[in-house]
Amino acid sequence: MEQSLDDLIQASSYPRLLGTAFLERCSPPIRRIWDYWDSRRGDRPLPGRRDIDPLSIPADLLPGIMLTEVLQAPPWLRYRLVGTAQVALRGRDPTGQPVQGNYMGAHLGIAGDDVMLNYRIVIEKRIPVYTYNPVAGALPGGGSLRQVPLRANSSLLMPLSSDGTSVDMVLCYSELEAP
C-alpha cells in the first residue's frame, strides 16, 4: 500500500519547512525571491509562469534560479531553465533533463527520494517548501564554471500555476556561495 503524502512528510527527516514558516529564519536573498514570487501572484493563490519575467528578477538572484516543468507522464519533472550558479554547482547544465538523477546533490550520490518529495509537496499541497541542507558543488577541475567549490545553503521551491489551481511549474531559488 502506498503511503500518503502526509505520512511520507512525517516519516522524512529531511530538513525542510512547509508554507511560510521559513520567513522567520531565512536569509535576505531567500526573502527577496519570496517577496518577488508573492508580488507576482497578486490576489490569486498562485502566480503562473507567465507572471515570472526573468528580466524582473533581481539580477543578483538570477544565477540561483531554476524553473522546473511538471509533466503529466514520466519523467514527471523536467528542468526548463537553470541559472548559471545552479549549473556551476552541478558541474554541468541539466536544462531539458529530468529532475530525477540531475537534482542538486545527485553528483554526490545523495538519494533523490527527499528531493522528489519536496517537489511532490509543492505540487500537491500548492505551498512553498524551504530546505536547509548544505550541499557541496563541483570542485576545481570538475566542470564548475567558476572553478571553485560551491555550496547551496538553502533552497526555496514555489508553485506556479497557469490555471490558478494545478501546479504546472516550480520556481526554485538556491542560495549559493563559494566557501
DOKETOR-777551 format. One record per residue (C-alpha): residue number from 1; chain; x, y, z. Coordinates in nm, 2 decimals, always signed. Each point is the difference from the previous one (the first is absolute). Example, Ala and Ser with C-alpha at 12.3 -4.5 7.8 and 13.67 -1.06 7.14 Angstrom:
<recs>
resi->1, chain->A, px->+1.23, py->-0.45, pz->+0.78
resi->2, chain->A, px->+0.14, py->+0.34, pz->-0.07
</recs>
This chain:
<recs>
resi->1, chain->A, px->+0.00, py->+0.00, pz->+0.00
resi->2, chain->A, px->+0.13, py->+0.34, pz->-0.10
resi->3, chain->A, px->+0.06, py->+0.25, pz->+0.29
resi->4, chain->A, px->-0.19, py->+0.33, pz->-0.01
resi->5, chain->A, px->+0.19, py->+0.32, pz->-0.06
resi->6, chain->A, px->-0.05, py->+0.10, pz->+0.37
resi->7, chain->A, px->+0.14, py->-0.33, pz->+0.12
resi->8, chain->A, px->+0.30, py->+0.04, pz->-0.23
resi->9, chain->A, px->+0.06, py->+0.35, pz->+0.14
resi->10, chain->A, px->-0.03, py->-0.12, pz->+0.35
resi->11, chain->A, px->+0.24, py->-0.29, pz->-0.05
resi->12, chain->A, px->+0.26, py->+0.22, pz->-0.17
resi->13, chain->A, px->+0.29, py->+0.14, pz->+0.19
resi->14, chain->A, px->+0.10, py->+0.23, pz->-0.28
resi->15, chain->A, px->+0.05, py->+0.36, pz->+0.12
resi->16, chain->A, px->-0.30, py->+0.19, pz->-0.14
resi->17, chain->A, px->-0.26, py->+0.26, pz->+0.10
resi->18, chain->A, px->-0.34, py->+0.01, pz->-0.17
resi->19, chain->A, px->-0.21, py->+0.30, pz->-0.09
resi->20, chain->A, px->+0.13, py->+0.34, pz->+0.13
resi->21, chain->A, px->+0.16, py->-0.12, pz->+0.33
resi->22, chain->A, px->+0.34, py->+0.05, pz->-0.16
resi->23, chain->A, px->-0.05, py->+0.38, pz->+0.00
resi->24, chain->A, px->+0.11, py->+0.02, pz->+0.36
resi->25, chain->A, px->+0.34, py->-0.16, pz->-0.07
resi->26, chain->A, px->+0.10, py->+0.05, pz->-0.37
resi->27, chain->A, px->+0.27, py->+0.22, pz->-0.14
resi->28, chain->A, px->-0.06, py->+0.33, pz->-0.17
resi->29, chain->A, px->+0.04, py->-0.15, pz->-0.35
resi->30, chain->A, px->-0.26, py->-0.27, pz->+0.07
resi->31, chain->A, px->-0.23, py->+0.26, pz->+0.14
resi->32, chain->A, px->+0.05, py->+0.21, pz->-0.32
resi->33, chain->A, px->-0.09, py->-0.28, pz->-0.23
resi->34, chain->A, px->-0.31, py->-0.08, pz->+0.22
resi->35, chain->A, px->-0.10, py->+0.37, pz->-0.02
resi->36, chain->A, px->+0.04, py->-0.02, pz->-0.38
resi->37, chain->A, px->-0.22, py->-0.31, pz->-0.03
resi->38, chain->A, px->-0.25, py->+0.14, pz->+0.25
resi->39, chain->A, px->-0.03, py->+0.32, pz->-0.20
resi->40, chain->A, px->-0.06, py->-0.18, pz->-0.32
resi->41, chain->A, px->-0.31, py->-0.19, pz->+0.12
resi->42, chain->A, px->-0.19, py->+0.32, pz->+0.09
resi->43, chain->A, px->-0.34, py->-0.11, pz->+0.15
resi->44, chain->A, px->+0.03, py->-0.36, pz->-0.14
resi->45, chain->A, px->+0.11, py->-0.30, pz->+0.20
resi->46, chain->A, px->+0.29, py->-0.07, pz->-0.25
resi->47, chain->A, px->+0.17, py->+0.20, pz->-0.27
resi->48, chain->A, px->+0.05, py->-0.17, pz->-0.34
resi->49, chain->A, px->+0.31, py->-0.04, pz->-0.22
resi->50, chain->A, px->-0.13, py->+0.30, pz->-0.21
resi->51, chain->A, px->+0.04, py->+0.22, pz->+0.31
resi->52, chain->A, px->+0.37, py->-0.09, pz->+0.05
resi->53, chain->A, px->+0.22, py->+0.22, pz->-0.22
resi->54, chain->A, px->+0.37, py->-0.08, pz->+0.04
resi->55, chain->A, px->+0.07, py->+0.37, pz->-0.08
resi->56, chain->A, px->-0.20, py->+0.11, pz->+0.30
resi->57, chain->A, px->+0.18, py->-0.24, pz->+0.24
resi->58, chain->A, px->+0.28, py->+0.19, pz->+0.18
resi->59, chain->A, px->+0.32, py->-0.06, pz->-0.20
resi->60, chain->A, px->+0.20, py->-0.13, pz->+0.30
resi->61, chain->A, px->-0.26, py->-0.28, pz->+0.05
resi->62, chain->A, px->-0.02, py->-0.12, pz->-0.36
resi->63, chain->A, px->+0.30, py->-0.24, pz->+0.02
resi->64, chain->A, px->-0.18, py->-0.20, pz->+0.28
resi->65, chain->A, px->-0.33, py->-0.03, pz->-0.18
resi->66, chain->A, px->-0.16, py->-0.31, pz->-0.15
resi->67, chain->A, px->-0.33, py->-0.07, pz->-0.17
resi->68, chain->A, px->-0.12, py->-0.36, pz->+0.00
resi->69, chain->A, px->-0.28, py->-0.12, pz->-0.22
resi->70, chain->A, px->-0.26, py->-0.24, pz->+0.15
resi->71, chain->A, px->-0.08, py->-0.26, pz->-0.26
resi->72, chain->A, px->-0.31, py->-0.23, pz->-0.03
resi->73, chain->A, px->+0.21, py->-0.31, pz->-0.06
resi->74, chain->A, px->+0.34, py->-0.13, pz->+0.09
resi->75, chain->A, px->+0.26, py->+0.14, pz->+0.06
resi->76, chain->A, px->-0.26, py->+0.23, pz->+0.18
resi->77, chain->A, px->+0.24, py->+0.29, pz->+0.06
resi->78, chain->A, px->+0.24, py->+0.17, pz->-0.25
resi->79, chain->A, px->+0.23, py->+0.30, pz->+0.04
resi->80, chain->A, px->-0.10, py->+0.28, pz->-0.24
resi->81, chain->A, px->+0.23, py->+0.28, pz->+0.11
resi->82, chain->A, px->+0.31, py->-0.04, pz->+0.22
resi->83, chain->A, px->+0.20, py->+0.30, pz->+0.12
resi->84, chain->A, px->+0.38, py->+0.02, pz->-0.04
resi->85, chain->A, px->+0.08, py->-0.06, pz->+0.37
resi->86, chain->A, px->-0.23, py->-0.30, pz->+0.00
resi->87, chain->A, px->+0.19, py->-0.13, pz->-0.30
resi->88, chain->A, px->+0.33, py->+0.06, pz->+0.16
resi->89, chain->A, px->-0.11, py->-0.18, pz->+0.32
resi->90, chain->A, px->-0.08, py->-0.31, pz->-0.20
resi->91, chain->A, px->+0.30, py->+0.03, pz->-0.23
resi->92, chain->A, px->-0.23, py->-0.03, pz->-0.30
resi->93, chain->A, px->-0.32, py->+0.15, pz->-0.14
resi->94, chain->A, px->-0.31, py->-0.21, pz->+0.07
resi->95, chain->A, px->-0.23, py->+0.22, pz->-0.21
resi->96, chain->A, px->-0.25, py->-0.23, pz->-0.19
resi->97, chain->A, px->+0.09, py->-0.30, pz->+0.22
resi->98, chain->A, px->-0.23, py->-0.18, pz->+0.25
resi->99, chain->A, px->+0.05, py->+0.10, pz->+0.36
resi->100, chain->A, px->+0.04, py->-0.36, pz->+0.11
resi->101, chain->A, px->+0.38, py->-0.06, pz->-0.03
resi->102, chain->A, px->+0.08, py->+0.36, pz->-0.07
resi->103, chain->A, px->-0.10, py->+0.18, pz->+0.32
resi->104, chain->A, px->+0.24, py->+0.18, pz->+0.22
resi->105, chain->A, px->+0.20, py->-0.25, pz->+0.20
resi->106, chain->A, px->-0.04, py->-0.29, pz->-0.25
resi->107, chain->A, px->+0.37, py->+0.04, pz->-0.09
resi->108, chain->A, px->+0.08, py->-0.08, pz->+0.36
resi->109, chain->A, px->-0.22, py->-0.31, pz->+0.01
resi->110, chain->A, px->-0.27, py->+0.16, pz->+0.21
resi->111, chain->A, px->-0.32, py->-0.20, pz->-0.03
resi->112, chain->A, px->-0.28, py->+0.18, pz->-0.19
resi->113, chain->A, px->-0.30, py->-0.12, pz->+0.20
resi->114, chain->A, px->-0.01, py->+0.32, pz->+0.22
resi->115, chain->A, px->+0.08, py->+0.22, pz->-0.30
resi->116, chain->A, px->-0.30, py->-0.15, pz->-0.18
resi->117, chain->A, px->-0.21, py->+0.03, pz->+0.31
resi->118, chain->A, px->+0.08, py->+0.37, pz->+0.02
resi->119, chain->A, px->-0.14, py->+0.04, pz->-0.35
resi->120, chain->A, px->-0.30, py->-0.22, pz->+0.08
resi->121, chain->A, px->-0.09, py->+0.22, pz->+0.30
resi->122, chain->A, px->+0.02, py->+0.31, pz->-0.21
resi->123, chain->A, px->-0.21, py->-0.15, pz->-0.27
resi->124, chain->A, px->-0.27, py->-0.18, pz->+0.20
resi->125, chain->A, px->-0.03, py->+0.24, pz->+0.30
resi->126, chain->A, px->+0.06, py->+0.31, pz->-0.22
resi->127, chain->A, px->+0.23, py->+0.16, pz->+0.27
resi->128, chain->A, px->+0.37, py->+0.11, pz->+0.01
resi->129, chain->A, px->+0.26, py->-0.24, pz->+0.13
resi->130, chain->A, px->+0.31, py->+0.14, pz->+0.16
resi->131, chain->A, px->+0.30, py->-0.24, pz->+0.04
resi->132, chain->A, px->+0.31, py->+0.07, pz->+0.21
resi->133, chain->A, px->+0.25, py->-0.27, pz->-0.09
resi->134, chain->A, px->+0.34, py->+0.11, pz->-0.10
resi->135, chain->A, px->+0.11, py->-0.18, pz->-0.32
resi->136, chain->A, px->+0.36, py->+0.03, pz->-0.14
resi->137, chain->A, px->+0.03, py->+0.06, pz->-0.37
resi->138, chain->A, px->+0.26, py->-0.08, pz->-0.26
resi->139, chain->A, px->+0.36, py->+0.04, pz->+0.10
resi->140, chain->A, px->+0.28, py->+0.16, pz->-0.21
resi->141, chain->A, px->+0.05, py->-0.20, pz->-0.32
resi->142, chain->A, px->-0.34, py->-0.15, pz->+0.05
resi->143, chain->A, px->-0.17, py->+0.21, pz->-0.27
resi->144, chain->A, px->-0.10, py->+0.28, pz->+0.23
resi->145, chain->A, px->-0.05, py->+0.32, pz->-0.20
resi->146, chain->A, px->+0.16, py->+0.20, pz->+0.29
resi->147, chain->A, px->+0.27, py->-0.26, pz->+0.06
resi->148, chain->A, px->-0.05, py->+0.02, pz->+0.37
resi->149, chain->A, px->-0.20, py->-0.22, pz->+0.24
resi->150, chain->A, px->-0.35, py->+0.13, pz->+0.04
resi->151, chain->A, px->-0.25, py->-0.08, pz->+0.28
resi->152, chain->A, px->-0.38, py->+0.04, pz->+0.01
resi->153, chain->A, px->-0.11, py->+0.11, pz->+0.34
resi->154, chain->A, px->-0.37, py->-0.01, pz->-0.05
resi->155, chain->A, px->-0.26, py->-0.01, pz->-0.27
resi->156, chain->A, px->-0.36, py->+0.12, pz->-0.04
resi->157, chain->A, px->-0.24, py->-0.18, pz->-0.24
resi->158, chain->A, px->-0.31, py->+0.19, pz->-0.09
resi->159, chain->A, px->-0.30, py->-0.11, pz->-0.20
resi->160, chain->A, px->-0.11, py->+0.15, pz->-0.33
resi->161, chain->A, px->-0.34, py->-0.07, pz->-0.17
resi->162, chain->A, px->-0.12, py->+0.11, pz->-0.34
resi->163, chain->A, px->-0.37, py->-0.07, pz->+0.10
resi->164, chain->A, px->+0.02, py->+0.11, pz->+0.36
resi->165, chain->A, px->-0.06, py->-0.34, pz->+0.13
resi->166, chain->A, px->+0.24, py->-0.27, pz->-0.13
resi->167, chain->A, px->+0.37, py->+0.05, pz->+0.05
resi->168, chain->A, px->+0.17, py->-0.04, pz->-0.34
resi->169, chain->A, px->+0.33, py->+0.16, pz->+0.08
resi->170, chain->A, px->+0.22, py->+0.05, pz->+0.31
resi->171, chain->A, px->+0.22, py->+0.31, pz->+0.05
resi->172, chain->A, px->+0.30, py->-0.09, pz->+0.20
resi->173, chain->A, px->+0.27, py->+0.22, pz->+0.14
resi->174, chain->A, px->+0.31, py->-0.13, pz->+0.18
resi->175, chain->A, px->+0.22, py->+0.22, pz->+0.21
resi->176, chain->A, px->+0.35, py->-0.08, pz->-0.13
resi->177, chain->A, px->+0.34, py->+0.10, pz->+0.13
resi->178, chain->A, px->+0.36, py->-0.06, pz->-0.07
resi->179, chain->A, px->+0.16, py->-0.12, pz->+0.33
</recs>
